[in-house]
Amino acid sequence: MGVVVTKFGGSSLANAEQVSKVLDIVRSDLRNRFVVPSAPGKRHSEDEKVTDLLLHAYSLASHGKPADEVLDYAFSRYRDIIRGLDLDLSLEDEFEIIRERIASGASRDYCASRGEYLCGKLLAAALGYEFVDPVDCIYFNERGNLDQEKTHAALSRKLGSVRNAVVPGFYGADPQGQVHVFSRGGSDVTGAIVARAVSADVYENWTDVSGFLMADPRIVPNARTISILSYRELRELSYMGANVLHEDSIFPVRHSGIPIHIRNTNRPQDPGTLIVNRVPKDRELVVTGIAGRKDFTVITLEKAMMNSEVGFGMRALNVLDRYNINFEHLPSGIDTLSIVLNSREVEPVQEELLRELQEVTECDHIEVSGNLALIATVGHGMVSTPGTSARLFSALAQAGINVRMIDQGSSELNIIVGVDGKDFEKAVAAIYDAFV
């Protein structure tokens, strides 16, 4: 019998009705031996996530203000779930410990992690599984990054000694043994770490959608669901804004060749999206998905004979490094280098950045262009299908959209185009229609 790790997002744990679905899913298959929960999410659009409530309580306490009312509301979410499921369980002692620690100056990370901690306690009791606290087996280094090998060794040892376990998502311990959290959405990463540690046959990530869609449904209504895609395609789509899955969560399972299965807690009968190392060569569509983001700025450096000047690009990038700014893309010509940057990072320091770029590179001309949107058309099938680029650019031309930038990697896994921000939605829809 194989092993399946199931991770459930906040919307899957928002109330007793949702948690009941989770319990049914876990109990439906004996292979579901390890469960990774998020904190309860919103029950409706006007509601608040438990993690946001806990962070609000932290903010109040850190400014010397009473946080009891906010904490009472956060804890009531768990009481409602326990009551709704008719569980023989009390978390009152846990609530009091958390209340006392927040009042005495607990860290922000500690407060943020308690939603998952409490949810883990609840699910472990409901399922009869062992509760495993990530503080004891998921470790971060001094720089705040996951210590992958130390974590893998400890988690493998711990989970290898139990039959079934619930491991809360989102947090672990720093080198001093204090709670440290991943970035928001980090429960996906915990699930992947657990899947690697137990050599799972599959990592099931349960959420409120039935997998990845080929395009944003707010732009393309009734966009197709992607049935299967590769880790590389997922990485490209996640980076460009497709946010069903935390992009960092693919690395632990990709390393071990473990498939990720995105599934819908509210529609467990749906096939979902399977993410694998290699996709079948006979997939129906050339393009796997289309995703993009707005609000980029392009800084274009022009200099005669740039192509023969050794170190020009390095000097420009060193300036970005000093300002702690990441570049997104570097399309270039014989005498030009364009640097695509996130506008929010550039705007506060734009004047100083341009002045230093001019001094360091001694370029002939610098041009700044904002309000750029980037759209990635992603798919392994593009490399072996003649005319893919022609179809894409013809679709944009027919829609009356001017392409301001083109960037295609040598792998031909994707084609990235830059368009005016006002044309973003129209461009995504045009590309989708051309291929689907």
C-alpha positions in Angstrom: 0.0 0.0 0.0 1.3 3.4 -1.0 1.5 6.7 1.0 -0.4 9.9 0.2 0.2 13.2 1.9 -2.9 15.4 1.9 -2.6 19.2 2.5 -5.7 21.2 3.0 -5.9 25.0 2.5 -7.7 27.5 4.6 -10.9 27.5 2.6 -11.1 23.7 3.2 -11.0 24.3 7.0 -13.1 27.4 7.4 -16.0 25.9 9.3 -17.4 22.6 10.6 -19.1 21.8 7.3 -15.7 22.2 5.4 -13.8 20.2 8.0 -16.3 17.4 7.8 -15.5 17.2 4.1 -11.8 17.0 4.9 -12.4 14.2 7.4 -14.4 12.3 4.8 -11.6 12.7 2.2 -8.9 11.5 4.6 -10.9 8.5 5.8 -11.9 7.5 2.3 -8.4 6.1 1.5 -6.1 4.2 3.9 -3.1 5.6 2.0 -3.9 9.1 3.4 -1.5 8.7 6.3 -0.2 12.2 6.7 -2.2 15.4 6.8 -1.0 19.0 6.6 -3.5 21.7 7.5 -3.5 25.4 7.0 -5.3 27.7 9.5 -9.1 28.2 9.0 -9.8 30.7 6.2 -12.7 32.9 5.4 -16.2 31.5 5.7 -17.6 34.2 3.4 -16.3 37.3 1.6 -16.7 39.6 4.5 -15.1 37.2 7.0 -11.5 37.3 8.3 -8.9 34.5 8.1 -7.8 33.2 11.5 -4.1 34.1 10.7 -5.1 37.7 10.1 -7.0 37.8 13.4 -3.9 36.5 15.2 -1.7 39.0 13.6 -4.1 41.7 14.5 -3.9 40.5 18.1 -0.1 40.6 18.0 -0.2 44.2 16.6 -2.5 45.3 19.5 -0.4 43.6 22.2 2.9 44.9 20.8 1.5 48.4 21.1 0.3 47.9 24.7 -3.3 47.5 23.8 -5.7 44.7 24.9 -6.0 41.9 22.4 -8.5 39.7 24.3 -11.5 40.6 22.2 -9.7 39.7 18.9 -8.4 36.5 20.4 -11.8 35.5 21.7 -13.2 35.8 18.2 -10.3 33.8 16.7 -10.7 31.0 19.3 -14.5 31.0 18.8 -13.8 29.7 15.3 -12.3 26.5 16.7 -15.1 26.2 19.3 -17.7 26.4 16.5 -15.9 23.7 14.5 -15.6 21.4 17.5 -19.3 22.0 18.4 -20.4 21.5 14.8 -18.6 18.2 14.5 -19.7 17.1 18.0 -16.1 16.3 18.9 -15.1 15.2 22.4 -12.3 17.8 22.5 -11.3 20.9 24.4 -8.7 23.4 23.3 -9.2 25.8 26.2 -5.8 25.1 27.8 -4.1 25.8 24.4 -6.1 29.0 24.0 -4.9 30.2 27.5 -1.3 29.4 26.7 -1.5 31.4 23.5 -3.3 34.3 25.2 -0.6 34.5 28.0 2.3 34.3 25.5 0.9 37.0 23.3 0.3 39.2 26.4 3.9 38.7 27.5 5.4 39.7 24.2 5.5 36.6 22.0 7.0 37.1 18.5 5.0 37.9 15.4 6.0 34.5 13.9 4.7 32.7 17.0 1.3 34.5 16.8 1.0 33.9 13.0 1.7 30.2 13.4 -1.0 29.4 16.0 -3.8 29.1 13.5 -2.1 26.1 11.9 -1.1 24.7 15.3 -4.6 24.7 16.7 -6.0 23.3 13.4 -3.5 20.5 13.6 -4.5 19.7 17.2 -8.2 19.7 16.1 -7.7 17.4 13.1 -5.3 15.0 15.0 -8.0 14.5 17.6 -10.8 14.1 15.1 -8.9 11.6 13.0 -7.1 9.8 15.8 -3.8 10.7 14.3 -0.6 11.7 16.1 0.1 15.4 16.3 3.6 16.3 15.2 4.8 19.8 16.0 6.9 21.3 13.2 9.0 23.1 15.8 10.6 19.7 16.6 11.5 18.7 13.0 11.3 21.6 10.5 14.3 23.9 10.8 15.4 27.3 9.4 19.0 28.6 9.3 20.3 31.9 10.6 19.3 33.6 7.4 15.7 32.5 7.7 15.9 30.0 4.9 14.7 26.4 5.2 17.5 24.0 6.3 16.4 21.4 3.8 18.8 18.5 4.7 18.5 18.9 8.5 14.7 19.1 8.1 14.6 16.1 5.8 16.6 14.0 8.2 14.6 14.9 11.3 11.2 14.7 9.6 12.0 11.4 8.0 13.1 10.0 11.4 10.0 11.3 13.2 7.4 10.3 10.6 9.0 7.0 10.0 8.2 6.0 13.6 4.4 6.7 13.4 1.6 5.2 11.4 -0.5 8.4 10.8 0.2 12.0 11.7 -1.0 15.5 11.4 1.8 18.1 10.8 0.6 21.7 10.8 1.7 23.8 7.9 3.5 27.2 7.6 6.1 27.1 10.4 9.1 25.5 12.0 11.9 26.5 14.3 14.9 28.9 14.0 18.4 28.0 15.3 17.4 29.2 18.8 14.3 26.9 18.8 11.8 29.7 18.4 8.9 29.6 16.0 9.8 30.8 12.5 7.2 30.9 9.6 7.4 30.6 5.8 5.9 33.3 3.7 2.1 33.4 3.4 0.9 30.3 1.6 3.8 28.3 3.1 1.7 25.4 4.2 2.1 24.2 0.6 5.8 24.0 1.3 5.3 22.1 4.5 3.2 19.6 2.6 5.9 19.1 0.0 8.6 18.7 2.7 6.4 16.0 4.4 5.8 14.2 1.1 9.5 14.0 0.5 10.3 12.9 4.0 7.9 9.9 3.8 8.6 9.1 0.1 5.0 9.6 -0.8 3.5 8.2 -3.9 1.6 11.5 -4.5 1.2 14.9 -2.7 -2.4 15.9 -2.8 -3.0 19.6 -2.4 -6.7 20.2 -1.6 -8.1 23.7 -2.2 -11.3 25.4 -3.4 -10.6 25.0 -7.2 -10.4 22.0 -9.4 -6.9 22.5 -10.5 -5.0 25.0 -12.6 -6.9 26.8 -15.3 -5.3 27.7 -18.7 -6.0 31.4 -18.0 -7.4 33.7 -15.3 -11.2 33.0 -15.2 -11.7 36.7 -14.5 -10.3 37.4 -18.0 -11.3 34.2 -19.8 -14.7 32.9 -18.4 -14.9 29.1 -18.5 -11.2 28.7 -19.2 -10.2 25.1 -19.5 -8.6 23.1 -16.6 -5.1 21.9 -17.2 -5.2 18.1 -16.7 -1.5 17.6 -16.5 1.6 19.8 -16.6 5.3 19.6 -15.7 7.1 21.1 -12.8 8.9 23.5 -15.2 5.6 24.7 -16.6 4.2 25.1 -13.1 7.2 27.2 -12.1 6.7 29.5 -15.1 3.0 29.9 -14.6 3.3 30.4 -10.8 6.0 33.0 -11.3 3.8 34.9 -13.7 0.8 35.0 -11.3 -1.0 31.7 -11.4 -1.3 31.3 -7.7 -3.1 28.1 -7.0 0.1 26.7 -5.4 3.0 28.3 -3.6 5.8 28.3 -6.2 8.4 27.2 -3.7 6.5 24.0 -2.8 7.5 22.2 -6.0 11.2 21.9 -5.2 11.1 19.3 -2.4 8.8 16.9 -4.4 10.4 17.6 -7.7 13.7 16.5 -6.3 12.2 13.2 -5.4 10.0 12.8 -8.4 6.8 12.9 -6.4 3.7 14.1 -8.4 1.5 16.9 -7.0 -2.2 16.5 -7.4 -4.3 19.7 -7.1 -7.8 18.8 -6.0 -11.1 20.5 -4.9 -12.3 19.8 -1.4 -15.8 20.8 -2.5 -15.8 18.6 -5.6 -13.6 15.6 -4.8 -14.9 13.8 -7.9 -13.2 16.3 -10.2 -10.0 15.0 -11.8 -8.0 18.1 -10.8 -4.5 18.9 -12.2 -1.6 16.5 -12.0 1.9 18.0 -11.9 4.7 15.6 -12.9 8.4 15.6 -14.0 7.6 14.7 -17.7 4.3 15.3 -19.5 3.0 13.0 -22.3 4.1 14.0 -25.8 0.6 13.6 -27.2 -1.1 16.3 -25.2 -4.0 17.8 -27.1 -2.9 21.5 -27.0 0.4 23.1 -27.9 0.0 25.6 -25.1 -0.4 24.6 -21.5 -1.3 27.9 -19.9 -1.2 31.7 -20.1 -0.4 33.9 -17.2 0.9 37.4 -16.5 1.4 40.3 -14.3 1.2 44.1 -14.5 3.2 47.0 -13.1 6.7 46.6 -14.6 9.2 49.3 -15.5 11.8 48.9 -18.3 15.1 50.7 -18.1 16.9 50.7 -21.5 20.6 51.5 -21.7 22.0 52.4 -25.2 25.7 52.6 -26.0 27.5 52.4 -29.3 29.6 49.3 -29.6 28.1 47.8 -26.4 28.5 44.3 -27.8 32.3 44.6 -27.8 32.5 46.1 -24.3 33.4 43.4 -21.7 31.6 43.7 -18.4 28.9 46.2 -19.4 26.0 44.0 -18.3 27.8 43.1 -15.1 28.3 46.7 -14.1 24.6 47.5 -14.7 23.5 44.5 -12.6 25.9 45.4 -9.8 24.0 48.7 -9.4 20.8 46.8 -9.0 22.5 44.6 -6.4 23.5 47.6 -4.4 19.9 48.8 -4.4 18.6 45.3 -3.5 16.5 45.2 -6.6 15.8 42.0 -8.6 15.6 42.1 -12.4 12.8 40.2 -14.1 14.1 40.0 -17.7 17.1 41.2 -19.7 16.2 41.4 -23.4 19.1 42.9 -25.3 20.3 44.1 -28.7 23.7 44.9 -30.3 23.9 48.3 -28.7 21.0 48.1 -26.1 20.3 46.4 -22.8 16.8 46.5 -21.4 16.3 45.7 -17.7 12.7 44.8 -16.7 12.0 45.6 -13.1 9.1 45.5 -10.7 7.8 49.1 -10.6 7.2 49.1 -6.9 10.8 48.4 -6.2 12.1 51.0 -8.7 9.8 54.0 -8.0 11.2 54.9 -4.5 14.8 55.1 -5.8 14.3 55.7 -9.5 16.2 59.0 -9.7 19.3 57.7 -7.8 19.2 54.4 -9.7 19.3 56.1 -13.1 22.1 58.4 -12.1 24.2 55.6 -10.8 23.5 53.4 -13.9 24.6 56.4 -16.1 27.8 56.9 -14.1 28.8 53.2 -13.9 28.0 52.2 -17.5 28.8 55.6 -19.2 26.0 54.8 -21.6 25.0 57.2 -24.4 21.3 57.3 -23.5 18.9 55.9 -20.8 15.2 55.6 -21.4 12.6 54.6 -18.8 9.2 53.2 -19.7 6.6 52.2 -17.2 3.1 50.6 -17.1 4.3 47.4 -18.7 2.5 44.1 -18.4 4.2 40.8 -19.0 2.3 37.8 -20.4 3.9 34.3 -20.5 2.5 31.7 -22.9 3.8 28.4 -21.6 4.0 24.9 -23.0 6.4 22.0 -23.8 4.5 21.5 -27.1 5.7 24.9 -28.4 9.2 23.6 -29.1 8.1 21.0 -31.6 5.2 22.9 -33.2 6.1 25.1 -36.1 4.3 28.5 -36.3 3.6 28.9 -32.6 5.1 32.3 -32.4 3.4 33.4 -35.6 0.0 32.4 -34.2 0.7 34.3 -31.0 1.8 37.5 -32.6 -0.9 37.3 -35.3 -3.5 37.1 -32.5 -2.2 40.1 -30.8 -2.0 42.1 -34.1 -5.6 41.2 -35.0 -6.7 42.4 -31.5 -4.9 45.7 -32.2 -2.3 45.2 -29.4 1.2 46.7 -29.7 4.0 44.4 -28.4 6.5 46.5 -26.6 8.9 43.6 -25.6 9.6 40.0 -26.6 11.6 37.6 -24.6 11.9 33.9 -25.5 14.1 31.5 -23.5 16.4 29.1 -25.4 14.4 26.1 -24.1 11.3 27.4 -25.9 9.2 26.5 -22.9 7.6 29.9 -23.0 7.3 33.1 -24.9 7.0 36.3 -22.9 5.6 39.5 -24.4 5.3 42.9 -22.9 2.3 45.1 -23.6 0.8 48.3 -22.2 -0.9 47.7 -18.9 -4.3 48.8 -20.4 -4.0 46.0 -23.0 -3.3 43.2 -20.5 -6.7 41.6 -20.3 -7.4 41.9 -24.0 -4.0 40.4 -24.8 -4.5 37.3 -22.5 -7.9 36.7 -24.1 -6.5 37.0 -27.6 -3.7 34.5 -27.0 -6.1 32.1 -25.3 -8.5 32.3 -28.3 -5.7 31.7 -30.7 -4.7 28.4 -29.1 -7.8 27.1 -27.4 
